[in-house]
Amino acid sequence: MVLSRRMAGFVSVSRKKWYTDRMESLNYHHLYYFWHVGRESSVARACERIGVSQPTISSQISLLEQSLGEKLFVRSGRNLVLSDAGKLVFGYADQIFNTGREMQLALRGRVAGPRERLVVGIVDILPKTLVGKILSPLLGQPDSPLLVCQEDKPDRLVAELAQHNLDLVLTDALPGHGVKARAHGHLLGESAISFFASPKIADHLKGPFPDCLDGAPMLMPVRNSTMWRTLDDWFESIKVVPRVVGEFADSALMKAFGQKGVGIFPAPQVVESDVTDQFGVRSVGTAPRIRDRIYCLTINRTPKDAAILKLIESARTRIFGQPVPQTD
């Protein structure tokens, strides 16, 4: 049915009035109490933190839920968990009160003004040591953006990027043809893969690399990840069959188990010294034929954000050694 101009105008005015009424009824004291409960996942802990009684906070949150027309929490055992609507409201509340804190600091002359946010999606399988090196140039400067990092699966991160909920995604593979969301890939660089082991495992390996990996306990990235497929193909090509004792979606957890002597684990050669220093392990060999590629995904073919451009250029020259062309 096609609405008449008068009817369409009435609907538009009604919608504006609805939003205006909702905004006028939003009490920021209620939102502030909600924000603290959301951070603490507990009314009691929020009370201790801000020094008000439990009935006060409970009643204020109830009034906020009435004004928004949404249930903001669900109970899980002894804790309160944000509902889907609660997660949405909490995200905005977090921005509001963090911005307020920055305003106070700006007035005291500690910062020049509100900081820009750079929201980075990180594929969970990426080595955290390498991610830290890539992101480190964006930290520690007076004009540095507020860095917000979120880990998830590649397809979910690309979807969030397409909805402009993320500014960029760090990943080890370009989106497949089946992914509807459009993203432009910028190759930051590539590295050979090294294998690391605790001293007690390294001392008992037999033969030269890579033959020494045959039958040795191995920690692998989660099955069907890009790196898992690459390693599996390489082991098959050299006729080496390691004894896989664990698969991990989180690379930091994989290294932690490797540090404990559970098994050998792979990591990019470009962070070899960082891995050996941080985890007290040894490199038992490097496989030059295995290439681990790292991409930065953005919505725009040519990013306009200065922080993103700085990240790309720094990673290419400082970590991987040379500029490389953009890849779609």
C-alpha positions as a Python dict, from the first residue, in 0.01 Angstrom:
ca = {
    (1, 'M'): (0, 0, 0),
    (2, 'V'): (135, 348, -90),
    (3, 'L'): (86, 610, 181),
    (4, 'S'): (-46, 953, 87),
    (5, 'R'): (190, 1244, 141),
    (6, 'R'): (-18, 1363, 436),
    (7, 'M'): (-16, 1015, 593),
    (8, 'A'): (355, 973, 532),
    (9, 'G'): (417, 1310, 694),
    (10, 'F'): (209, 1207, 993),
    (11, 'V'): (410, 884, 1032),
    (12, 'S'): (736, 1079, 1007),
    (13, 'V'): (626, 1330, 1271),
    (14, 'S'): (502, 1050, 1497),
    (15, 'R'): (831, 867, 1467),
    (16, 'K'): (1027, 1182, 1552),
    (17, 'K'): (799, 1243, 1852),
    (18, 'W'): (856, 883, 1968),
    (19, 'Y'): (1232, 928, 1957),
    (20, 'T'): (1210, 1268, 2126),
    (21, 'D'): (994, 1127, 2406),
    (22, 'R'): (1238, 841, 2455),
    (23, 'M'): (1539, 1075, 2471),
    (24, 'E'): (1363, 1306, 2719),
    (25, 'S'): (1281, 1009, 2941),
    (26, 'L'): (1640, 877, 2939),
    (27, 'N'): (1789, 952, 3279),
    (28, 'Y'): (2168, 947, 3274),
    (29, 'H'): (2187, 867, 3644),
    (30, 'H'): (1993, 548, 3566),
    (31, 'L'): (2229, 479, 3277),
    (32, 'Y'): (2531, 536, 3502),
    (33, 'Y'): (2411, 279, 3756),
    (34, 'F'): (2334, 33, 3475),
    (35, 'W'): (2686, 85, 3335),
    (36, 'H'): (2848, -5, 3665),
    (37, 'V'): (2634, -317, 3712),
    (38, 'G'): (2718, -420, 3355),
    (39, 'R'): (3090, -381, 3426),
    (40, 'E'): (3075, -572, 3754),
    (41, 'S'): (2808, -833, 3652),
    (42, 'S'): (2676, -788, 4005),
    (43, 'V'): (2453, -535, 4182),
    (44, 'A'): (2636, -595, 4511),
    (45, 'R'): (2981, -525, 4362),
    (46, 'A'): (2848, -217, 4182),
    (47, 'C'): (2710, -90, 4515),
    (48, 'E'): (3052, -128, 4678),
    (49, 'R'): (3220, 53, 4390),
    (50, 'I'): (2998, 362, 4375),
    (51, 'G'): (2878, 370, 4735),
    (52, 'V'): (2499, 343, 4705),
    (53, 'S'): (2249, 94, 4841),
    (54, 'Q'): (2137, -216, 4653),
    (55, 'P'): (1765, -115, 4647),
    (56, 'T'): (1866, 221, 4493),
    (57, 'I'): (2056, 63, 4206),
    (58, 'S'): (1791, -203, 4146),
    (59, 'S'): (1511, 55, 4130),
    (60, 'Q'): (1712, 286, 3902),
    (61, 'I'): (1783, 5, 3656),
    (62, 'S'): (1417, -94, 3664),
    (63, 'L'): (1321, 263, 3571),
    (64, 'L'): (1578, 261, 3289),
    (65, 'E'): (1434, -64, 3151),
    (66, 'Q'): (1084, 88, 3163),
    (67, 'S'): (1196, 401, 2977),
    (68, 'L'): (1374, 196, 2708),
    (69, 'G'): (1108, -74, 2688),
    (70, 'E'): (1372, -347, 2704),
    (71, 'K'): (1498, -599, 2959),
    (72, 'L'): (1868, -524, 3004),
    (73, 'F'): (1982, -816, 3224),
    (74, 'V'): (1919, -1187, 3262),
    (75, 'R'): (2033, -1385, 3564),
    (76, 'S'): (2299, -1656, 3530),
    (77, 'G'): (2356, -1824, 3865),
    (78, 'R'): (2459, -1550, 4108),
    (79, 'N'): (2563, -1310, 3835),
    (80, 'L'): (2369, -1075, 3610),
    (81, 'V'): (2439, -1115, 3239),
    (82, 'L'): (2360, -851, 2980),
    (83, 'S'): (2074, -937, 2746),
    (84, 'D'): (2112, -866, 2373),
    (85, 'A'): (1949, -526, 2426),
    (86, 'G'): (2168, -476, 2735),
    (87, 'K'): (2485, -538, 2534),
    (88, 'L'): (2377, -274, 2283),
    (89, 'V'): (2296, -19, 2555),
    (90, 'F'): (2616, -101, 2747),
    (91, 'G'): (2827, -29, 2437),
    (92, 'Y'): (2679, 319, 2408),
    (93, 'A'): (2699, 379, 2784),
    (94, 'D'): (3066, 280, 2778),
    (95, 'Q'): (3136, 539, 2508),
    (96, 'I'): (2934, 806, 2689),
    (97, 'F'): (3107, 774, 3027),
    (98, 'N'): (3456, 718, 2885),
    (99, 'T'): (3408, 1033, 2677),
    (100, 'G'): (3296, 1214, 2991),
    (101, 'R'): (3613, 1107, 3170),
    (102, 'E'): (3824, 1230, 2878),
    (103, 'M'): (3639, 1563, 2889),
    (104, 'Q'): (3733, 1604, 3255),
    (105, 'L'): (4097, 1525, 3179),
    (106, 'A'): (4094, 1771, 2888),
    (107, 'L'): (3964, 2047, 3116),
    (108, 'R'): (4249, 1974, 3357),
    (109, 'G'): (4496, 2013, 3071),
    (110, 'R'): (4608, 1650, 3069),
    (111, 'V'): (4498, 1578, 2712),
    (112, 'A'): (4431, 1800, 2413),
    (113, 'G'): (4075, 1683, 2356),
    (114, 'P'): (3858, 1380, 2282),
    (115, 'R'): (4053, 1085, 2146),
    (116, 'E'): (3958, 903, 1833),
    (117, 'R'): (3869, 535, 1864),
    (118, 'L'): (4019, 269, 1642),
    (119, 'V'): (3825, -57, 1670),
    (120, 'V'): (4034, -353, 1550),
    (121, 'G'): (3898, -701, 1485),
    (122, 'I'): (4157, -976, 1531),
    (123, 'V'): (4113, -1329, 1401),
    (124, 'D'): (4153, -1545, 1711),
    (125, 'I'): (4412, -1779, 1560),
    (126, 'L'): (4666, -1500, 1490),
    (127, 'P'): (4981, -1509, 1705),
    (128, 'K'): (4933, -1248, 1978),
    (129, 'T'): (5305, -1170, 1976),
    (130, 'L'): (5282, -1066, 1611),
    (131, 'V'): (4956, -874, 1665),
    (132, 'G'): (5124, -682, 1945),
    (133, 'K'): (5414, -583, 1718),
    (134, 'I'): (5171, -470, 1446),
    (135, 'L'): (4960, -256, 1680),
    (136, 'S'): (5238, -115, 1902),
    (137, 'P'): (5312, 193, 1682),
    (138, 'L'): (4956, 313, 1752),
    (139, 'L'): (5016, 329, 2128),
    (140, 'G'): (5203, 558, 2364),
    (141, 'Q'): (5182, 886, 2172),
    (142, 'P'): (4983, 1195, 2281),
    (143, 'D'): (4773, 1175, 1964),
    (144, 'S'): (4733, 795, 1975),
    (145, 'P'): (4376, 671, 1919),
    (146, 'L'): (4190, 478, 2183),
    (147, 'L'): (4261, 123, 2067),
    (148, 'V'): (3971, -122, 2105),
    (149, 'C'): (4056, -485, 2019),
    (150, 'Q'): (3799, -759, 1960),
    (151, 'E'): (3876, -1124, 1884),
    (152, 'D'): (3644, -1354, 1691),
    (153, 'K'): (3609, -1590, 1396),
    (154, 'P'): (3695, -1450, 1050),
    (155, 'D'): (3342, -1455, 905),
    (156, 'R'): (3192, -1275, 1204),
    (157, 'L'): (3464, -1009, 1199),
    (158, 'V'): (3414, -943, 827),
    (159, 'A'): (3039, -906, 888),
    (160, 'E'): (3108, -656, 1168),
    (161, 'L'): (3347, -468, 938),
    (162, 'A'): (3080, -446, 669),
    (163, 'Q'): (2840, -295, 923),
    (164, 'H'): (3105, -35, 1017),
    (165, 'N'): (3131, -172, 1371),
    (166, 'L'): (3503, -229, 1312),
    (167, 'D'): (3760, -2, 1147),
    (168, 'L'): (3984, -288, 1030),
    (169, 'V'): (4040, -661, 1066),
    (170, 'L'): (4375, -838, 1107),
    (171, 'T'): (4362, -1185, 954),
    (172, 'D'): (4575, -1457, 793),
    (173, 'A'): (4349, -1504, 490),
    (174, 'L'): (4137, -1300, 252),
    (175, 'P'): (3760, -1355, 269),
    (176, 'G'): (3640, -1643, 50),
    (177, 'H'): (3413, -1602, -251),
    (178, 'G'): (3117, -1720, -44),
    (179, 'V'): (3143, -1419, 188),
    (180, 'K'): (2888, -1159, 82),
    (181, 'A'): (3043, -867, 271),
    (182, 'R'): (3292, -672, 62),
    (183, 'A'): (3630, -600, 219),
    (184, 'H'): (3957, -485, 69),
    (185, 'G'): (4270, -674, 170),
    (186, 'H'): (4607, -506, 228),
    (187, 'L'): (4892, -755, 253),
    (188, 'L'): (5113, -650, 544),
    (189, 'G'): (5373, -917, 474),
    (190, 'E'): (5459, -1284, 498),
    (191, 'S'): (5691, -1495, 707),
    (192, 'A'): (5836, -1844, 712),
    (193, 'I'): (5721, -2067, 999),
    (194, 'S'): (5950, -2175, 1284),
    (195, 'F'): (5885, -2455, 1531),
    (196, 'F'): (5949, -2412, 1903),
    (197, 'A'): (5984, -2650, 2195),
    (198, 'S'): (6063, -2639, 2565),
    (199, 'P'): (6421, -2743, 2651),
    (200, 'K'): (6309, -3084, 2783),
    (201, 'I'): (6141, -3167, 2450),
    (202, 'A'): (6410, -3005, 2233),
    (203, 'D'): (6685, -3210, 2403),
    (204, 'H'): (6511, -3539, 2318),
    (205, 'L'): (6436, -3474, 1949),
    (206, 'K'): (6613, -3719, 1722),
    (207, 'G'): (6771, -3637, 1387),
    (208, 'P'): (6787, -3320, 1181),
    (209, 'F'): (6494, -3084, 1120),
    (210, 'P'): (6227, -3153, 991),
    (211, 'D'): (6269, -3532, 1032),
    (212, 'C'): (6289, -3479, 1408),
    (213, 'L'): (5920, -3380, 1406),
    (214, 'D'): (5813, -3731, 1301),
    (215, 'G'): (5628, -3884, 1596),
    (216, 'A'): (5704, -3582, 1816),
    (217, 'P'): (5424, -3425, 2024),
    (218, 'M'): (5278, -3135, 1826),
    (219, 'L'): (5046, -2847, 1918),
    (220, 'M'): (4847, -2729, 1616),
    (221, 'P'): (4614, -2443, 1526),
    (222, 'V'): (4249, -2543, 1529),
    (223, 'R'): (4149, -2782, 1252),
    (224, 'N'): (4044, -2626, 919),
    (225, 'S'): (4207, -2291, 996),
    (226, 'T'): (4433, -2152, 722),
    (227, 'M'): (4751, -2238, 913),
    (228, 'W'): (4628, -2588, 1004),
    (229, 'R'): (4571, -2667, 634),
    (230, 'T'): (4910, -2523, 540),
    (231, 'L'): (5094, -2726, 804),
    (232, 'D'): (4900, -3043, 726),
    (233, 'D'): (4989, -3015, 354),
    (234, 'W'): (5355, -2954, 440),
    (235, 'F'): (5378, -3254, 675),
    (236, 'E'): (5227, -3474, 406),
    (237, 'S'): (5467, -3345, 139),
    (238, 'I'): (5778, -3425, 350),
    (239, 'K'): (5638, -3759, 478),
    (240, 'V'): (5648, -3652, 842),
    (241, 'V'): (5368, -3752, 1081),
    (242, 'P'): (5386, -3567, 1413),
    (243, 'R'): (5178, -3685, 1708),
    (244, 'V'): (4918, -3411, 1747),
    (245, 'V'): (4835, -3371, 2116),
    (246, 'G'): (4625, -3054, 2101),
    (247, 'E'): (4454, -2808, 1867),
    (248, 'F'): (4399, -2444, 1967),
    (249, 'A'): (4187, -2154, 1845),
    (250, 'D'): (4388, -1923, 2072),
    (251, 'S'): (4756, -1901, 1973),
    (252, 'A'): (4854, -1761, 2315),
    (253, 'L'): (4708, -2066, 2486),
    (254, 'M'): (4894, -2292, 2242),
    (255, 'K'): (5223, -2123, 2337),
    (256, 'A'): (5141, -2153, 2707),
    (257, 'F'): (5103, -2530, 2668),
    (258, 'G'): (5424, -2538, 2465),
    (259, 'Q'): (5602, -2353, 2742),
    (260, 'K'): (5488, -2623, 2986),
    (261, 'G'): (5651, -2891, 2769),
    (262, 'V'): (5330, -3043, 2632),
    (263, 'G'): (5440, -3023, 2270),
    (264, 'I'): (5613, -2841, 1986),
    (265, 'F'): (5428, -2541, 1838),
    (266, 'P'): (5459, -2325, 1522),
    (267, 'A'): (5492, -1946, 1506),
    (268, 'P'): (5604, -1694, 1241),
    (269, 'Q'): (5979, -1662, 1206),
    (270, 'V'): (5954, -1279, 1226),
    (271, 'V'): (5868, -1308, 1598),
    (272, 'E'): (6118, -1585, 1675),
    (273, 'S'): (6326, -1383, 1923),
    (274, 'D'): (6011, -1255, 2097),
    (275, 'V'): (5874, -1608, 2136),
    (276, 'T'): (6198, -1757, 2270),
    (277, 'D'): (6246, -1469, 2516),
    (278, 'Q'): (5887, -1457, 2637),
    (279, 'F'): (5818, -1829, 2669),
    (280, 'G'): (6165, -1969, 2746),
    (281, 'V'): (6153, -2210, 2450),
    (282, 'R'): (6397, -2294, 2171),
    (283, 'S'): (6359, -2284, 1796),
    (284, 'V'): (6407, -2637, 1662),
    (285, 'G'): (6392, -2538, 1294),
    (286, 'T'): (6234, -2319, 1028),
    (287, 'A'): (6030, -2425, 726),
    (288, 'P'): (6090, -2162, 452),
    (289, 'R'): (5834, -2328, 222),
    (290, 'I'): (5551, -2251, 464),
    (291, 'R'): (5442, -1889, 431),
    (292, 'D'): (5222, -1723, 690),
    (293, 'R'): (5056, -1416, 536),
    (294, 'I'): (4902, -1134, 741),
    (295, 'Y'): (4637, -903, 596),
    (296, 'C'): (4463, -588, 708),
    (297, 'L'): (4102, -576, 584),
    (298, 'T'): (3924, -243, 542),
    (299, 'I'): (3600, -124, 383),
    (300, 'N'): (3775, 128, 157),
    (301, 'R'): (4021, 24, -111),
    (302, 'T'): (4244, 314, 1),
    (303, 'P'): (4204, 378, 376),
    (304, 'K'): (4168, 744, 471),
    (305, 'D'): (4228, 704, 844),
    (306, 'A'): (4580, 816, 935),
    (307, 'A'): (4613, 551, 1208),
    (308, 'I'): (4530, 268, 966),
    (309, 'L'): (4776, 402, 708),
    (310, 'K'): (5043, 421, 980),
    (311, 'L'): (4972, 63, 1088),
    (312, 'I'): (5000, -72, 731),
    (313, 'E'): (5320, 114, 646),
    (314, 'S'): (5486, 33, 979),
    (315, 'A'): (5407, -339, 957),
    (316, 'R'): (5537, -363, 601),
    (317, 'T'): (5865, -185, 662),
    (318, 'R'): (5942, -249, 1031),
    (319, 'I'): (5823, -609, 1077),
    (320, 'F'): (5831, -771, 735),
    (321, 'G'): (6123, -575, 593),
    (322, 'Q'): (5989, -421, 275),
    (323, 'P'): (5681, -250, 135),
    (324, 'V'): (5443, -485, -45),
    (325, 'P'): (5159, -396, -279),
    (326, 'Q'): (4795, -393, -176),
    (327, 'T'): (4610, -715, -254),
    (328, 'D'): (4235, -750, -303),
}
